[in-house]
Amino acid sequence: MTSDEIKPPFYNIDYAFAFEERHYMSTNAIEADRFWLKCRFIGVGLCSSSVSLNKLPGWEKNSYGYHGDDGCIFKGSGAGQNYGPTFGNKDTVGCCYNMAEGTVFYTKNGVHQGIAFSNITSQPMYPAIGLRSPGEVVVVNLGTSAPFMFDIDSYVRDCKTAALNTIRQ
C-alpha cells in the first residue's frame, strides 16, 4: 500500500527534544480495534517542524519512520526498505536519535533492531507517531514518567566510552 492510498487521521507529537547528544522515546500500542489490529498502521519516528501532520512518519522530506504493518523504514518517501519485525498491539517500540553520530535506531520490546538511518544532519527533530487504525491507543514515554524497556543509560555510557577510546588513540 502506498502513502497516497492511505488517508488521515494521523497524529504527531508537537514536542521538541531538548538539545542534547542523544534522544530516546518509546511508544506502547495498548489497544486496537480487532479489524484493524491485523493492519497495525502505526509509524514511529522523527520529523522536522516543516513536515505536515497528514502522513505517517518517513513519508515526507525531513522525516524518518519505522512502520508496524510491514516492518519497513521510510526516509522522505512512500517507498520503504526492509528493516525489522512488524509491531502492533502490546508491543513497545523505541526510537533513538544519536545526534553525535547522525544515526537513528529502533527497539522492539527492549531489543535493539540495528541502525535504521545514518548521515542525519543536526537539525531540530520532533518525535512523530502516526496512527491510522480506528480505536487505536498508544502510550508515549519520553523518559520523565517511567523507565524505558530499553536500557538507554547503558547505551549512552557505551557511546561515551567508545568516544573516549577513540580520542585516546
C-alpha positions as CSV (number, residue, x, y, z in Angstrom):
1,M,0.0,0.0,0.0
2,T,1.5,3.4,-0.9
3,S,1.3,6.6,1.1
4,D,-1.2,8.0,-1.4
5,E,-3.7,5.2,-0.8
6,I,-3.9,5.9,3.0
7,K,-5.6,9.0,4.2
8,P,-5.6,10.8,7.6
9,P,-6.2,10.9,10.6
10,F,-2.6,10.9,11.8
11,Y,-1.3,12.5,15.0
12,N,2.2,13.6,15.7
13,I,3.6,14.9,19.0
14,D,4.2,18.6,19.0
15,Y,7.1,18.3,21.5
16,A,10.7,19.4,20.8
17,F,13.6,17.4,22.0
18,A,15.9,19.2,24.4
19,F,19.2,19.9,22.7
20,E,21.4,17.0,23.8
21,E,23.5,14.5,22.0
22,R,21.1,11.5,22.2
23,H,17.4,11.3,22.5
24,Y,15.1,8.4,23.1
25,M,11.3,7.8,23.3
26,S,9.2,4.8,23.3
27,T,5.5,4.0,22.4
28,N,3.4,1.2,23.6
29,A,0.4,0.2,21.4
30,I,-2.1,-0.9,24.1
31,E,-5.4,-1.2,22.2
32,A,-6.6,-1.6,18.7
33,D,-9.9,-2.4,17.0
34,R,-10.0,-6.1,16.1
35,F,-10.4,-5.4,12.4
36,W,-7.5,-3.0,12.2
37,L,-5.3,-5.0,14.5
38,K,-4.1,-7.1,11.5
39,C,-3.0,-3.9,9.7
40,R,-1.1,-2.2,12.6
41,F,-0.9,1.2,10.9
42,I,1.5,2.7,13.4
43,G,4.5,4.7,12.4
44,V,7.2,5.8,14.9
45,G,10.0,8.2,14.1
46,L,11.3,11.7,13.8
47,C,10.4,14.7,11.8
48,S,11.4,18.4,11.4
49,S,8.9,21.2,12.0
50,S,8.3,21.6,8.3
51,V,6.6,18.1,8.0
52,S,2.8,18.1,7.7
53,L,0.7,16.1,10.1
54,N,-1.3,14.1,7.5
55,K,1.2,11.3,6.6
56,L,2.9,8.6,8.5
57,P,6.5,9.4,9.7
58,G,9.0,8.9,7.0
59,W,6.7,9.6,4.0
60,E,7.8,13.3,3.7
61,K,11.1,15.0,3.3
62,N,12.9,15.6,6.6
63,S,11.0,12.7,8.3
64,Y,12.1,9.2,9.3
65,G,9.8,6.3,10.3
66,Y,9.5,2.6,11.2
67,H,6.1,1.2,10.4
68,G,4.3,-1.6,12.2
69,D,2.3,-3.1,9.4
70,D,5.3,-4.1,7.3
71,G,8.4,-3.6,9.5
72,C,9.9,-1.2,6.9
73,I,11.7,2.0,7.4
74,F,10.9,5.1,5.4
75,K,13.1,8.2,4.7
76,G,11.3,11.0,2.9
77,S,9.2,8.9,0.6
78,G,6.4,6.3,0.5
79,A,8.9,3.6,-0.7
80,G,10.1,1.6,2.3
81,Q,13.1,-0.6,2.9
82,N,13.0,-3.8,4.9
83,Y,14.3,-3.3,8.4
84,G,12.8,-5.2,11.3
85,P,9.9,-7.2,12.6
86,T,6.3,-5.9,12.3
87,F,4.8,-4.5,15.5
88,G,1.4,-3.8,16.9
89,N,-0.8,-4.5,19.9
90,K,1.0,-4.7,23.2
91,D,4.5,-4.1,21.6
92,T,6.8,-1.3,22.8
93,V,8.8,0.4,20.1
94,G,11.6,2.8,20.9
95,C,13.3,5.4,18.7
96,C,16.8,6.8,19.4
97,Y,18.3,9.7,17.6
98,N,22.0,9.9,18.2
99,M,22.9,13.4,17.0
100,A,26.7,12.9,17.8
101,E,26.8,10.0,15.3
102,G,24.0,11.2,13.0
103,T,22.1,7.9,13.4
104,V,18.7,6.6,14.2
105,F,17.9,3.2,15.5
106,Y,14.7,1.5,16.8
107,T,14.0,-1.0,19.5
108,K,11.2,-3.5,19.8
109,N,10.2,-4.7,23.3
110,G,13.6,-3.5,24.6
111,V,15.7,-5.2,21.8
112,H,18.0,-3.0,19.6
113,Q,17.0,-3.6,16.0
114,G,20.1,-2.1,14.4
115,I,20.9,1.2,12.8
116,A,18.0,2.3,10.6
117,F,19.3,5.6,9.3
118,S,22.7,7.3,9.2
119,N,24.1,10.6,8.0
120,I,21.3,12.5,9.6
121,T,22.1,16.2,9.8
122,S,21.8,18.0,13.0
123,Q,18.5,19.8,12.8
124,P,15.8,20.2,15.3
125,M,13.8,16.9,15.2
126,Y,10.5,16.1,16.9
127,P,9.2,12.7,18.0
128,A,6.5,11.6,15.5
129,I,3.9,8.9,15.9
130,G,1.3,8.3,13.2
131,L,-1.8,6.3,13.8
132,R,-4.2,5.1,11.1
133,S,-6.3,2.5,12.8
134,P,-9.6,3.5,14.3
135,G,-9.8,3.0,18.1
136,E,-6.0,2.6,18.4
137,V,-4.5,3.8,21.7
138,V,-0.8,4.4,22.4
139,V,1.1,5.4,25.4
140,V,4.2,7.6,24.8
141,N,7.2,7.5,27.2
142,L,9.6,10.4,26.9
143,G,11.6,9.3,29.9
144,T,10.0,11.5,32.5
145,S,7.3,9.3,34.0
146,A,8.6,5.7,33.7
147,P,11.8,3.8,32.9
148,F,12.3,2.7,29.3
149,M,12.2,-1.0,28.4
150,F,15.5,-0.5,26.5
151,D,18.5,0.3,28.7
152,I,19.2,3.7,27.2
153,D,21.6,4.6,30.0
154,S,23.9,1.7,29.2
155,Y,23.8,2.7,25.5
156,V,24.8,6.3,26.3
157,R,27.6,5.0,28.6
158,D,28.9,2.7,25.8
159,C,28.8,5.6,23.3
160,K,30.8,7.9,25.7
161,T,33.3,5.1,26.4
162,A,33.8,4.5,22.7
163,A,34.3,8.2,22.0
164,L,36.9,8.5,24.8
165,N,38.7,5.4,23.5
166,T,38.8,7.0,20.0
167,I,40.2,10.2,21.4
168,R,42.9,8.4,23.4
169,Q,44.2,6.5,20.3
